[in-house]
Amino acid sequence: MNTLAKGISVIFHPLLLTTYLVLVLGYLMPEMLRLQTSQIPLFAMVVAIITFVLPTVNLLILKFFGNIKSLTMTTRQDRYIPFILISVFYVAATIIFYTMQKVSPNFTKLLIIVSSLVVAATLITFFFKISVHALAVWGVIGILLPLNKLTVGQLVLPTAVVIVIAGFIMSSRLYLQAHTPREILYGAAVGFGCSFLLMNILF
């Protein structure tokens, strides 16, 4: 059971969810990203490099030089520097994609929302610890729910699946004793509240 909980935490790591979101929207709501099917894998790979690979390499470097004790960053103090640097990566990525004329404005809006979630998690971490896993997955739900009104049902099943996955993720974090129920609840509330609000403002 412990291995399963760890596997869920890794597979649905917060830094991976932007790439998953791109794949879901790219294949199920192509008009959103304005990509041809053949372009989706390459675009998703670029997004993964910027939003997952580079921040992960940065974390490994911090761990190597002893700036953080563990990659799991169990304490708030361990999260300060990594979270600030990850925020810089995401904000920079948003600016880069914003300046690229061939990129869909809708994707840029989504990246603004994702970057806002990252910055929010960073700012909150200076005051108390929350579950970033919960924040990220409920941030995705907060994005998908409003998008359902713009489709003819393409996202109903994916949204339901993500809600179920959110339950598994939060349960795994509790099982691993990585967070208290309050930290998970706060993370979910911040993630959903921020993304749902920004979705209704930007779209």
Beta strands, then each sheet from edge to edge (+ up, - down):
end
